[in-house]
Amino acid sequence: MNFLTGVFYMLSVILLFAGFRVVTTRNPVHAALFLVLAFFSAAGIWLTLEAEFLAIALVMVYVGAVMVLFLFVVMMLDINLDRLREGFWQYLPLAGFVSAMLALEMTVVLGSRTFGLSIVPSPQPHPAGYSNTRELGRLLYTDYVYPFELAAVILVVAIVAAIALTMRRRKNTRYQDPARQVKVKREQRVRMMQMPAEKPSSTKT
């Protein structure tokens, strides 16, 4: 076993442990931190597979942006941990069934004649001027351009749906309408009040 194989197995063990702790830990902050560890382990595995662009993108996008947002939201919200644990045993059979199906699918894929570990050859060494970023872009915009555009449309629809679900007008919410503020005239901003003059009453001591 060479050095890269040992690093791959070590990072795989760390990734499996971090993923297991994400779904089993009780503290949401700890779960998010374990997810960060899982992302770093996956980035290390991609580095061993000579996919440097994907590894850097995973660290910068997910760890640097998405997970920071998750941690910010989790720490700002007052999450009731007891309520989160109520449905654990209720959904455990369904979760076990889904996990068993995923494990079966991975076994079938890795043990098949097309995608088996003994069928897929080891990656050949690349020349000095090879760029996996250029190769990834060529595949995305030539062979997988339609799935790529379809995924982009689905993400845009999901963003619009999330905004539409959260931007509900509430009766007790005070808000400003800039369009109405611009249309206001001078007479509507200032109102002159006519009050009769009154003399202060003199008091004798």
MDTraj code that builds the backbone (N, CA, C; nanometers):
import mdtraj as md
import numpy as np

residues = "MET ASN PHE LEU THR GLY VAL PHE TYR MET LEU SER VAL ILE LEU LEU PHE ALA GLY PHE ARG VAL VAL THR THR ARG ASN PRO VAL HIS ALA ALA LEU PHE LEU VAL LEU ALA PHE PHE SER ALA ALA GLY ILE TRP LEU THR LEU GLU ALA GLU PHE LEU ALA ILE ALA LEU VAL MET VAL TYR VAL GLY ALA VAL MET VAL LEU PHE LEU PHE VAL VAL MET MET LEU ASP ILE ASN LEU ASP ARG LEU ARG GLU GLY PHE TRP GLN TYR LEU PRO LEU ALA GLY PHE VAL SER ALA MET LEU ALA LEU GLU MET THR VAL VAL LEU GLY SER ARG THR PHE GLY LEU SER ILE VAL PRO SER PRO GLN PRO HIS PRO ALA GLY TYR SER ASN THR ARG GLU LEU GLY ARG LEU LEU TYR THR ASP TYR VAL TYR PRO PHE GLU LEU ALA ALA VAL ILE LEU VAL VAL ALA ILE VAL ALA ALA ILE ALA LEU THR MET ARG ARG ARG LYS ASN THR ARG TYR GLN ASP PRO ALA ARG GLN VAL LYS VAL LYS ARG GLU GLN ARG VAL ARG MET MET GLN MET PRO ALA GLU LYS PRO SER SER THR LYS THR".split()
xyz = np.array([
    [0.0855, -0.1199, 0.0000],
    [0.0000, 0.0000, 0.0000],
    [0.0887, 0.1244, 0.0000],
    [0.0686, 0.2113, -0.0974],
    [0.1509, 0.3312, -0.1066],
    [0.0980, 0.4410, -0.0153],
    [0.1634, 0.5565, -0.0237],
    [0.1295, 0.6661, 0.0671],
    [-0.0087, 0.7223, 0.0383],
    [-0.0421, 0.7428, -0.0908],
    [-0.1729, 0.7994, -0.1252],
    [-0.2875, 0.7080, -0.0853],
    [-0.2678, 0.5780, -0.0955],
    [-0.3721, 0.4844, -0.0528],
    [-0.3952, 0.4935, 0.0974],
    [-0.2876, 0.5042, 0.1735],
    [-0.3027, 0.5201, 0.3182],
    [-0.3733, 0.6486, 0.3561],
    [-0.3392, 0.7582, 0.2861],
    [-0.4067, 0.8857, 0.3118],
    [-0.5541, 0.8770, 0.2753],
    [-0.5858, 0.8085, 0.1648],
    [-0.7256, 0.7930, 0.1235],
    [-0.8063, 0.7183, 0.2294],
    [-0.7545, 0.6083, 0.2802],
    [-0.8276, 0.5325, 0.3825],
    [-0.8390, 0.6116, 0.5126],
    [-0.7367, 0.6854, 0.5491],
    [-0.7439, 0.7656, 0.6718],
    [-0.8505, 0.8747, 0.6600],
    [-0.8515, 0.9459, 0.5464],
    [-0.9526, 1.0488, 0.5270],
    [-1.0924, 0.9893, 0.5151],
    [-1.1031, 0.8692, 0.4583],
    [-1.2339, 0.8044, 0.4482],
    [-1.2886, 0.7687, 0.5851],
    [-1.2031, 0.7198, 0.6736],
    [-1.2468, 0.6870, 0.8094],
    [-1.2917, 0.8134, 0.8824],
    [-1.2151, 0.9218, 0.8674],
    [-1.2536, 1.0486, 0.9310],
    [-1.3857, 1.1003, 0.8745],
    [-1.4042, 1.0860, 0.7428],
    [-1.5280, 1.1313, 0.6800],
    [-1.6484, 1.0513, 0.7295],
    [-1.6348, 0.9201, 0.7403],
    [-1.7449, 0.8378, 0.7896],
    [-1.7763, 0.8705, 0.9357],
    [-1.6737, 0.8902, 1.0154],
    [-1.6963, 0.9253, 1.1566],
    [-1.7652, 1.0606, 1.1694],
    [-1.7200, 1.1601, 1.0903],
    [-1.7816, 1.2927, 1.0974],
    [-1.9264, 1.2892, 1.0504],
    [-1.9542, 1.2145, 0.9417],
    [-2.0922, 1.2033, 0.8960],
    [-2.1820, 1.1339, 0.9968],
    [-2.1277, 1.0323, 1.0657],
    [-2.2062, 0.9646, 1.1682],
    [-2.2353, 1.0564, 1.2859],
    [-2.1382, 1.1386, 1.3236],
    [-2.1594, 1.2297, 1.4356],
    [-2.2526, 1.3444, 1.3994],
    [-2.2607, 1.3790, 1.2706],
    [-2.3528, 1.4857, 1.2297],
    [-2.4969, 1.4469, 1.2603],
    [-2.5324, 1.3216, 1.2375],
    [-2.6712, 1.2784, 1.2559],
    [-2.6975, 1.2229, 1.3949],
    [-2.5955, 1.2033, 1.4762],
    [-2.6172, 1.1453, 1.6090],
    [-2.5932, 1.2429, 1.7234],
    [-2.5180, 1.3497, 1.7011],
    [-2.4930, 1.4435, 1.8097],
    [-2.6182, 1.5219, 1.8446],
    [-2.6296, 1.5621, 1.9695],
    [-2.7497, 1.6299, 2.0172],
    [-2.7408, 1.7814, 2.0040],
    [-2.6211, 1.8342, 2.0025],
    [-2.6031, 1.9788, 1.9936],
    [-2.5945, 2.0195, 1.8464],
    [-2.6807, 2.1102, 1.8001],
    [-2.6746, 2.1507, 1.6580],
    [-2.5439, 2.2179, 1.6208],
    [-2.4840, 2.2914, 1.7126],
    [-2.3554, 2.3555, 1.6827],
    [-2.2473, 2.2507, 1.6618],
    [-2.2458, 2.1475, 1.7469],
    [-2.1490, 2.0391, 1.7299],
    [-2.1728, 1.9640, 1.5984],
    [-2.3003, 1.9465, 1.5611],
    [-2.3310, 1.8806, 1.4342],
    [-2.2782, 1.9609, 1.3165],
    [-2.2929, 2.0939, 1.3217],
    [-2.2404, 2.1776, 1.2138],
    [-2.0882, 2.1716, 1.2081],
    [-2.0221, 2.1674, 1.3224],
    [-1.8761, 2.1576, 1.3237],
    [-1.8294, 2.0220, 1.2708],
    [-1.9008, 1.9155, 1.3036],
    [-1.8666, 1.7848, 1.2459],
    [-1.8881, 1.7838, 1.0946],
    [-1.9874, 1.8579, 1.0478],
    [-2.0088, 1.8678, 0.9028],
    [-1.8938, 1.9423, 0.8354],
    [-1.8398, 2.0428, 0.9038],
    [-1.7208, 2.1108, 0.8525],
    [-1.6040, 2.0127, 0.8415],
    [-1.5865, 1.9276, 0.9433],
    [-1.4818, 1.8258, 0.9383],
    [-1.5051, 1.7285, 0.8221],
    [-1.6301, 1.6933, 0.7980],
    [-1.6608, 1.6045, 0.6855],
    [-1.6266, 1.6711, 0.5526],
    [-1.6539, 1.8004, 0.5397],
    [-1.6200, 1.8712, 0.4164],
    [-1.4684, 1.8756, 0.3945],
    [-1.3936, 1.9007, 0.4997],
    [-1.2481, 1.9031, 0.4867],
    [-1.1947, 1.7654, 0.4493],
    [-1.2516, 1.6603, 0.5056],
    [-1.2077, 1.5255, 0.4717],
    [-1.2394, 1.4934, 0.3260],
    [-1.3580, 1.5318, 0.2793],
    [-1.3930, 1.5097, 0.1386],
    [-1.3017, 1.5895, 0.0458],
    [-1.2660, 1.7117, 0.0867],
    [-1.1729, 1.7902, 0.0055],
    [-1.0361, 1.7228, -0.0012],
    [-0.9924, 1.6630, 0.1091],
    [-0.8661, 1.5900, 0.1070],
    [-0.8711, 1.4683, 0.0155],
    [-0.9841, 1.3994, 0.0139],
    [-0.9992, 1.2843, -0.0769],
    [-0.9952, 1.3294, -0.2227],
    [-1.0576, 1.4418, -0.2529],
    [-1.0513, 1.4930, -0.3898],
    [-0.9097, 1.5351, -0.4278],
    [-0.8324, 1.5825, -0.3315],
    [-0.6932, 1.6156, -0.3612],
    [-0.6137, 1.4906, -0.3976],
    [-0.6405, 1.3804, -0.3291],
    [-0.5706, 1.2560, -0.3640],
    [-0.6124, 1.2045, -0.5013],
    [-0.7318, 1.2428, -0.5484],
    [-0.7784, 1.2031, -0.6818],
    [-0.7416, 1.3048, -0.7892],
    [-0.6532, 1.3999, -0.7549],
    [-0.6060, 1.5026, -0.8479],
    [-0.7185, 1.5922, -0.8967],
    [-0.8132, 1.6206, -0.8087],
    [-0.9227, 1.7141, -0.8399],
    [-0.9081, 1.8354, -0.7488],
    [-0.8051, 1.9155, -0.7759],
    [-0.7740, 2.0280, -0.6879],
    [-0.8815, 2.1358, -0.6918],
    [-0.9388, 2.1589, -0.8090],
    [-1.0410, 2.2640, -0.8201],
    [-1.1638, 2.2299, -0.7366],
    [-1.2093, 2.1056, -0.7436],
    [-1.3258, 2.0655, -0.6651],
    [-1.2971, 2.0734, -0.5156],
    [-1.1761, 2.0378, -0.4754],
    [-1.1411, 2.0443, -0.3338],
    [-1.1418, 2.1884, -0.2831],
    [-1.0810, 2.2793, -0.3594],
    [-1.0784, 2.4193, -0.3184],
    [-1.2184, 2.4794, -0.3211],
    [-1.2986, 2.4436, -0.4221],
    [-1.4353, 2.4953, -0.4296],
    [-1.5193, 2.4458, -0.3125],
    [-1.4990, 2.3200, -0.2718],
    [-1.5734, 2.2666, -0.1574],
    [-1.5382, 2.3419, -0.0300],
    [-1.4105, 2.3694, -0.0094],
    [-1.3684, 2.4396, 0.1118],
    [-1.4159, 2.5847, 0.1105],
    [-1.4019, 2.6522, -0.0034],
    [-1.4370, 2.7939, -0.0091],
    [-1.5874, 2.8165, -0.0067],
    [-1.6627, 2.7357, -0.0804],
    [-1.8071, 2.7591, -0.0921],
    [-1.8812, 2.7054, 0.0299],
    [-1.8598, 2.5778, 0.0622],
    [-1.9379, 2.5163, 0.1689],
    [-1.8849, 2.5513, 0.3072],
    [-1.7547, 2.5341, 0.3276],
    [-1.6992, 2.5634, 0.4594],
    [-1.6914, 2.7131, 0.4828],
    [-1.6492, 2.7880, 0.3815],
    [-1.6307, 2.9309, 0.4007],
    [-1.7572, 3.0130, 0.3970],
    [-1.8625, 2.9641, 0.3346],
    [-1.9837, 3.0449, 0.3214],
    [-2.1063, 2.9759, 0.3792],
    [-2.1364, 2.8564, 0.3305],
    [-2.2604, 2.7897, 0.3705],
    [-2.2571, 2.7506, 0.5182],
    [-2.1463, 2.6910, 0.5620],
    [-2.1411, 2.6462, 0.7013],
    [-2.1338, 2.7634, 0.7982],
    [-2.0718, 2.8733, 0.7583],
    [-2.0732, 2.9926, 0.8433],
    [-2.2156, 3.0445, 0.8598],
    [-2.2926, 3.0418, 0.7513],
    [-2.4332, 3.0814, 0.7596],
    [-2.5115, 2.9863, 0.8484],
    [-2.4881, 2.8555, 0.8346],
    [-2.5559, 2.7584, 0.9203],
    [-2.5247, 2.7832, 1.0674],
    [-2.3972, 2.8013, 1.0986],
    [-2.3584, 2.8254, 1.2377],
    [-2.4196, 2.9548, 1.2906],
    [-2.4235, 3.0577, 1.2072],
    [-2.4829, 3.1841, 1.2498],
    [-2.6312, 3.1676, 1.2812],
    [-2.7031, 3.0975, 1.1944],
    [-2.8468, 3.0776, 1.2160],
    [-2.8723, 2.9902, 1.3376],
    [-2.7943, 2.8830, 1.3528],
    [-2.8147, 2.7919, 1.4655],
    [-2.7859, 2.8611, 1.5973],
    [-2.6815, 2.9437, 1.6013],
    [-2.6459, 3.0100, 1.7260],
    [-2.7375, 3.1275, 1.7570],
    [-2.7994, 3.1871, 1.6561],
    [-2.8899, 3.2989, 1.6803],
    [-3.0298, 3.2534, 1.7188],
    [-3.0725, 3.1363, 1.6706],
    [-3.2063, 3.0875, 1.7010],
    [-3.2067, 3.0148, 1.8347],
    [-3.3166, 3.0231, 1.9021],
    [-3.3344, 2.9519, 2.0286],
    [-3.3983, 2.8166, 1.9976],
    [-3.3154, 2.7162, 1.9730],
    [-3.3636, 2.5847, 1.9316],
    [-3.3940, 2.5005, 2.0548],
    [-3.5135, 2.4437, 2.0575],
    [-3.5540, 2.3554, 2.1664],
    [-3.5016, 2.2150, 2.1370],
    [-3.3963, 2.1744, 2.2087],
    [-3.3354, 2.0448, 2.1827],
    [-3.4256, 1.9294, 2.2228],
    [-3.5038, 1.9480, 2.3284],
    [-3.5936, 1.8399, 2.3714],
    [-3.6994, 1.8105, 2.2662],
    [-3.7474, 1.9146, 2.2002],
    [-3.8480, 1.8945, 2.0957],
    [-3.7877, 1.8267, 1.9732],
    [-3.6585, 1.8539, 1.9451],
    [-3.5948, 1.7892, 1.8308],
    [-3.5766, 1.6397, 1.8531],
    [-3.5609, 1.5987, 1.9785],
    [-3.5377, 1.4573, 2.0070],
    [-3.6665, 1.3770, 2.0141],
    [-3.7823, 1.4442, 2.0096],
    [-3.9077, 1.3715, 2.0270],
    [-3.9334, 1.2722, 1.9139],
    [-3.9047, 1.3079, 1.7904],
    [-3.9361, 1.2211, 1.6773],
    [-3.8225, 1.1325, 1.6318],
    [-3.7168, 1.1172, 1.7170],
    [-3.6022, 1.0358, 1.6752],
    [-3.6414, 0.8901, 1.6614],
    [-3.6985, 0.8327, 1.7639],
    [-3.7358, 0.6910, 1.7594],
    [-3.8543, 0.6663, 1.6677],
    [-3.9351, 0.7694, 1.6445],
    [-4.0512, 0.7523, 1.5568],
    [-4.0082, 0.7322, 1.4117],
    [-3.9068, 0.8071, 1.3687],
    [-3.8607, 0.7976, 1.2301],
    [-3.7395, 0.7065, 1.2148],
    [-3.7001, 0.6369, 1.3198],
    [-3.5836, 0.5486, 1.3097],
    [-3.6050, 0.4326, 1.2123],
    [-3.7206, 0.3642, 1.2093],
    [-3.7378, 0.2565, 1.1095],
    [-3.7282, 0.3058, 0.9655],
    [-3.7893, 0.4209, 0.9353],
    [-3.7805, 0.4748, 0.8001],
    [-3.6373, 0.5135, 0.7657],
    [-3.5673, 0.5753, 0.8605],
    [-3.4283, 0.6123, 0.8353],
    [-3.3409, 0.4890, 0.8160],
    [-3.3664, 0.3829, 0.8935],
    [-3.2908, 0.2591, 0.8759],
    [-3.3168, 0.1950, 0.7405],
    [-3.4414, 0.2001, 0.6947],
    [-3.4741, 0.1443, 0.5632],
    [-3.4041, 0.2220, 0.4520],
    [-3.4072, 0.3562, 0.4601],
    [-3.3408, 0.4384, 0.3589],
    [-3.1899, 0.4146, 0.3611],
    [-3.1317, 0.4021, 0.4792],
    [-2.9879, 0.3767, 0.4892],
    [-2.9514, 0.2409, 0.4299],
    [-3.0343, 0.1416, 0.4556],
    [-3.0076, 0.0092, 0.3989],
    [-3.0182, 0.0110, 0.2469],
    [-3.1146, 0.0862, 0.1925],
    [-3.1277, 0.0958, 0.0470],
    [-3.0074, 0.1667, -0.0145],
    [-2.9592, 0.2723, 0.0512],
    [-2.8411, 0.3421, -0.0004],
    [-2.7183, 0.2520, 0.0030],
    [-2.7024, 0.1765, 0.1128],
    [-2.5888, 0.0843, 0.1208],
    [-2.5986, -0.0243, 0.0140],
    [-2.7202, -0.0729, -0.0137],
    [-2.7390, -0.1738, -0.1174],
    [-2.7065, -0.1175, -0.2565],
    [-2.7506, 0.0036, -0.2837],
    [-2.7213, 0.0652, -0.4132],
    [-2.5714, 0.0853, -0.4321],
    [-2.5024, 0.1318, -0.3283],
    [-2.3580, 0.1496, -0.3391],
    [-2.2874, 0.0166, -0.3598],
    [-2.3361, -0.0894, -0.2950],
    [-2.2759, -0.2215, -0.3133],
    [-2.2964, -0.2714, -0.4561],
    [-2.4162, -0.2485, -0.5103],
    [-2.4437, -0.2927, -0.6474],
    [-2.3591, -0.2156, -0.7473],
    [-2.3444, -0.0842, -0.7251],
    [-2.2674, -0.0030, -0.8195],
    [-2.1195, -0.0384, -0.8141],
    [-2.0648, -0.0474, -0.6935],
    [-1.9214, -0.0765, -0.6812],
    [-1.8884, -0.2211, -0.7154],
    [-1.9858, -0.3107, -0.7051],
    [-1.9585, -0.4503, -0.7357],
    [-2.0036, -0.4940, -0.8725],
    [-2.0496, -0.4018, -0.9552],
    [-2.0974, -0.4400, -1.0877],
    [-1.9807, -0.4575, -1.1837],
    [-2.0135, -0.5046, -1.3029],
    [-1.9107, -0.5275, -1.4034],
    [-1.8696, -0.4003, -1.4759],
    [-1.9528, -0.2971, -1.4628],
    [-1.9225, -0.1719, -1.5328],
    [-1.8466, -0.0739, -1.4454],
    [-1.8894, -0.0621, -1.3186],
    [-1.8284, 0.0341, -1.2288],
    [-1.7540, -0.0316, -1.1135],
    [-1.7192, -0.1553, -1.1263],
    [-1.6492, -0.2241, -1.0184],
    [-1.5091, -0.1700, -0.9969],
    [-1.4565, -0.1934, -0.8768],
    [-1.3223, -0.1455, -0.8457],
    [-1.2165, -0.2156, -0.9296],
    [-1.2453, -0.3386, -0.9711],
    [-1.1488, -0.4106, -1.0538],
    [-1.1582, -0.3724, -1.2014],
    [-1.2692, -0.3073, -1.2416],
    [-1.2871, -0.2695, -1.3822],
    [-1.2310, -0.1304, -1.4101],
    [-1.2571, -0.0371, -1.3190],
    [-1.2134, 0.1012, -1.3401],
    [-1.0619, 0.1084, -1.3252],
    [-0.9908, 0.1531, -1.4258],
    [-0.8443, 0.1585, -1.4158],
    [-0.7986, 0.2751, -1.3294],
    [-0.6753, 0.2682, -1.2880],
    [-0.6162, 0.3775, -1.2118],
    [-0.5941, 0.4982, -1.3030],
    [-0.6083, 0.6183, -1.2501],
    [-0.5893, 0.7370, -1.3350],
    [-0.4456, 0.7465, -1.3847],
    [-0.4324, 0.7799, -1.5112],
    [-0.3007, 0.7930, -1.5720],
    [-0.2375, 0.9257, -1.5317],
    [-0.1073, 0.9310, -1.5202],
    [-0.0418, 1.0586, -1.4864],
    [-0.0613, 1.1603, -1.5977],
    [-0.0907, 1.2836, -1.5582],
    [-0.1190, 1.3900, -1.6541],
    [0.0080, 1.4660, -1.6893],
    [0.0101, 1.5276, -1.8065],
    [0.1272, 1.6087, -1.8437],
    [0.1380, 1.7341, -1.7599],
    [0.2449, 1.8071, -1.7807],
    [0.2724, 1.9247, -1.6973],
    [0.1713, 2.0358, -1.7206],
    [0.1240, 2.0530, -1.8427],
    [0.0304, 2.1615, -1.8715],
    [-0.1155, 2.1259, -1.8549],
    [-0.1451, 2.0130, -1.7909],
    [-0.2847, 1.9696, -1.7760],
    [-0.3544, 2.0524, -1.6684],
    [-0.4783, 2.0893, -1.6950],
    [-0.5590, 2.1669, -1.5998],
    [-0.6928, 2.0973, -1.5827],
    [-0.7184, 2.0486, -1.4618],
    [-0.8468, 1.9830, -1.4389],
    [-0.9622, 2.0824, -1.4374],
    [-0.9332, 2.2106, -1.4101],
    [-1.0380, 2.3126, -1.4169],
    [-1.0871, 2.3301, -1.5606],
    [-0.9928, 2.3348, -1.6557],
    [-1.0305, 2.3456, -1.7967],
    [-1.1059, 2.2205, -1.8426],
    [-1.0614, 2.1052, -1.7967],
    [-1.1283, 1.9817, -1.8355],
    [-1.2686, 1.9739, -1.7765],
    [-1.2847, 2.0182, -1.6524],
    [-1.4167, 2.0193, -1.5908],
    [-1.5108, 2.1146, -1.6632],
    [-1.4609, 2.2329, -1.6984],
    [-1.5438, 2.3269, -1.7735],
    [-1.5823, 2.2739, -1.9101],
    [-1.4907, 2.2048, -1.9760],
    [-1.5221, 2.1488, -2.1076],
    [-1.6318, 2.0435, -2.0979],
    [-1.6266, 1.9590, -1.9938],
    [-1.7295, 1.8564, -1.9774],
    [-1.8644, 1.9175, -1.9405],
    [-1.8619, 2.0206, -1.8546],
    [-1.9879, 2.0810, -1.8113],
    [-2.0595, 2.1500, -1.9262],
    [-1.9857, 2.2163, -2.0134],
    [-2.0476, 2.2966, -2.1185],
    [-2.0511, 2.2263, -2.2537],
    [-2.0165, 2.0985, -2.2575],
    [-2.0294, 2.0217, -2.3819],
    [-2.1138, 1.8959, -2.3602],
    [-2.0614, 1.8013, -2.2856],
    [-2.1328, 1.6743, -2.2674],
    [-2.2491, 1.6853, -2.1688],
    [-2.2345, 1.7695, -2.0636],
    [-2.3366, 1.7785, -1.9594],
    [-2.3972, 1.9184, -1.9528],
    [-2.4095, 1.9843, -2.0680],
    [-2.4610, 2.1208, -2.0667],
    [-2.6090, 2.1236, -2.0306],
    [-2.6884, 2.0298, -2.0798],
    [-2.8319, 2.0293, -2.0486],
    [-2.8598, 1.9942, -1.9020],
    [-2.7986, 1.8905, -1.8441],
    [-2.8175, 1.8693, -1.6999],
    [-2.7680, 1.9868, -1.6161],
    [-2.6601, 2.0516, -1.6594],
    [-2.6075, 2.1668, -1.5856],
    [-2.7062, 2.2832, -1.5872],
    [-2.7621, 2.3127, -1.7026],
    [-2.8613, 2.4204, -1.7120],
    [-2.9899, 2.3842, -1.6387],
    [-3.0286, 2.2577, -1.6433],
    [-3.1480, 2.2152, -1.5709],
    [-3.1292, 2.2304, -1.4202],
    [-3.0110, 2.1957, -1.3709],
    [-2.9826, 2.2149, -1.2281],
    [-2.9841, 2.3631, -1.1915],
    [-2.9342, 2.4486, -1.2803],
    [-2.9370, 2.5924, -1.2532],
    [-3.0800, 2.6452, -1.2476],
    [-3.1654, 2.5985, -1.3378],
    [-3.3059, 2.6417, -1.3367],
    [-3.3765, 2.5941, -1.2103],
    [-3.3481, 2.4718, -1.1679],
    [-3.4096, 2.4194, -1.0453],
    [-3.3673, 2.5012, -0.9238],
    [-3.2403, 2.5398, -0.9184],
    [-3.1932, 2.6218, -0.8064],
    [-3.2582, 2.7597, -0.8070],
    [-3.2752, 2.8184, -0.9244],
    [-3.3407, 2.9495, -0.9323],
    [-3.4865, 2.9397, -0.8882],
    [-3.5546, 2.8352, -0.9310],
    [-3.6936, 2.8147, -0.8896],
    [-3.7018, 2.7941, -0.7381],
    [-3.6056, 2.7220, -0.6812],
    [-3.6047, 2.7012, -0.5363],
    [-3.5828, 2.8327, -0.4628],
    [-3.4964, 2.9191, -0.5144],
    [-3.4738, 3.0492, -0.4507],
    [-3.5998, 3.1347, -0.4567],
    [-3.6651, 3.1373, -0.5729],
    [-3.7884, 3.2162, -0.5870],
    [-3.8975, 3.1618, -0.4958],
    [-3.9084, 3.0291, -0.4854],
    [-4.0096, 2.9692, -0.3983],
    [-3.9817, 3.0010, -0.2517],
    [-3.8559, 2.9978, -0.2109],
    [-3.8227, 3.0314, -0.0722],
    [-3.8559, 3.1762, -0.0407],
    [-3.8273, 3.2672, -0.1344],
    [-3.8613, 3.4080, -0.1125],
    [-4.0124, 3.4275, -0.1085],
    [-4.0844, 3.3577, -0.1964],
    [-4.2304, 3.3709, -0.1989],
    [-4.2948, 3.3166, -0.0717],
    [-4.2361, 3.2121, -0.0146],
    [-4.2929, 3.1566, 0.1078],
    [-4.2639, 3.2422, 0.2303],
    [-4.1507, 3.3106, 0.2301],
    [-4.1133, 3.3901, 0.3473],
    [-4.1639, 3.5333, 0.3406],
    [-4.1868, 3.5871, 0.2219],
    [-4.2319, 3.7258, 0.2077],
    [-4.3837, 3.7331, 0.2133],
    [-4.4395, 3.6939, 0.3242],
    [-4.5843, 3.7032, 0.3442],
    [-4.6172, 3.8330, 0.4180],
    [-4.7197, 3.8987, 0.3706],
    [-4.7602, 4.0251, 0.4308],
    [-4.8348, 3.9993, 0.5622],
    [-4.7883, 4.0602, 0.6668],
    [-4.8512, 4.0463, 0.7979],
    [-4.9216, 4.1753, 0.8359],
    [-5.0317, 4.1613, 0.9065],
    [-5.1121, 4.2778, 0.9396],
    [-5.0440, 4.3672, 1.0431],
    [-4.9753, 4.3073, 1.1386],
    [-4.9171, 4.3854, 1.2469],
    [-4.7751, 4.4343, 1.2159],
    [-4.7265, 4.4109, 1.0967],
    [-4.5912, 4.4510, 1.0617],
    [-4.5928, 4.5915, 1.0014],
    [-4.5083, 4.6785, 1.0523],
    [-4.4967, 4.8133, 0.9992],
    [-4.3859, 4.8162, 0.8943],
    [-4.4160, 4.8737, 0.7819],
    [-4.3202, 4.8797, 0.6733],
    [-4.3364, 5.0126, 0.6002],
    [-4.2380, 5.0466, 0.5208],
    [-4.2380, 5.1689, 0.4424],
    [-4.2542, 5.1360, 0.2952],
    [-4.3303, 5.2218, 0.2285],
    [-4.3513, 5.2093, 0.0850],
    [-4.2818, 5.3267, 0.0170],
    [-4.1630, 5.3055, -0.0401],
    [-4.0919, 5.4192, -0.1025],
    [-4.1712, 5.4857, -0.2145],
    [-4.2533, 5.4101, -0.2869],
    [-4.3301, 5.4698, -0.3966],
    [-4.4296, 5.5729, -0.3439],
    [-4.4947, 5.5426, -0.2334],
    [-4.5891, 5.6379, -0.1740],
    [-4.5155, 5.7556, -0.1117],
    [-4.3968, 5.7326, -0.0577],
    [-4.3217, 5.8425, 0.0010],
    [-4.2765, 5.9433, -0.1043],
    [-4.2419, 5.8951, -0.2231],
    [-4.1985, 5.9860, -0.3290],
    [-4.3154, 6.0700, -0.3809],
    [-4.4356, 6.0139, -0.3833],
    [-4.5521, 6.0836, -0.4366],
    [-4.6117, 6.1860, -0.3390],
    [-4.5622, 6.1921, -0.2178],
    [-4.6177, 6.2850, -0.1191],
    [-4.5841, 6.4290, -0.1578],
    [-4.6824, 6.5190, -0.1475],
    [-4.6638, 6.6600, -0.1803],
    [-4.6317, 6.7398, -0.0542],
    [-4.5970, 6.8669, -0.0785],
    [-4.5591, 6.9513, 0.0345],
    [-4.6758, 6.9748, 0.1284],
    [-4.7950, 6.9913, 0.0728],
    [-4.9110, 7.0174, 0.1583],
    [-4.9440, 6.8976, 0.2466],
    [-4.9062, 6.7766, 0.2021],
    [-4.9348, 6.6584, 0.2818],
    [-4.8304, 6.6337, 0.3913],
    [-4.7153, 6.6940, 0.3784],
    [-4.6124, 6.6732, 0.4785],
    [-4.6287, 6.7673, 0.5986],
    [-4.6694, 6.8905, 0.5703],
    [-4.6817, 6.9910, 0.6765],
    [-4.8268, 7.0350, 0.6843],
    [-4.8808, 7.0402, 0.8018],
    [-5.0182, 7.0843, 0.8232],
    [-5.0172, 7.2025, 0.9191],
    [-5.0757, 7.3145, 0.8744],
    [-5.0794, 7.4362, 0.9550],
    [-5.2000, 7.4306, 1.0479],
    [-5.1768, 7.4551, 1.1725],
    [-5.2825, 7.4540, 1.2736],
    [-5.3093, 7.5976, 1.3179],
    [-5.4370, 7.6368, 1.3139],
    [-5.4795, 7.7695, 1.3589],
    [-5.5276, 7.7587, 1.5032],
    [-5.4545, 7.8234, 1.5914],
    [-5.4921, 7.8222, 1.7323],
    [-5.5044, 7.9656, 1.7820],
    [-5.6120, 7.9959, 1.8564],
    [-5.6279, 8.1325, 1.9091],
    [-5.5211, 8.1623, 2.0136],
    [-5.4783, 8.2893, 2.0151],
    [-5.3773, 8.3303, 2.1126],
    [-5.4402, 8.3410, 2.2496],
    [-5.3749, 8.2960, 2.3473],
    [-5.4228, 8.3008, 2.4855],
    [-5.3190, 8.3685, 2.5723],
    [-5.3712, 8.4530, 2.6597],
    [-5.2847, 8.5216, 2.7545],
    [-5.2715, 8.4373, 2.8798],
    [-5.1518, 8.4358, 2.9337],
    [-5.1377, 8.3578, 3.0582],
    [-5.2132, 8.4240, 3.1710],
    [-5.2813, 8.3480, 3.2495],
    [-5.3603, 8.3996, 3.3600],
    [-5.2639, 8.4447, 3.4708],
    [-5.2893, 8.5671, 3.5200],
    [-5.2042, 8.6210, 3.6256],
    [-5.2486, 8.5668, 3.7605],
    [-5.1569, 8.5252, 3.8382],
    [-5.1854, 8.4700, 3.9718],
    [-5.1322, 8.5630, 4.0777],
    [-5.2106, 8.5939, 4.1756],
    [-5.1731, 8.6810, 4.2847],
    [-5.1369, 8.5982, 4.4066],
    [-5.0258, 8.6387, 4.4672],
    [-4.9827, 8.5712, 4.5880],
    [-5.0181, 8.6525, 4.7092],
])
top = md.Topology()
chain = top.add_chain()
for i, resn in enumerate(residues, 1):
    res = top.add_residue(resn, chain, resSeq=i)
    for name in ("N", "CA", "C"):
        top.add_atom(name, md.element.get_by_symbol(name[0]), res)
traj = md.Trajectory(xyz[None], top)
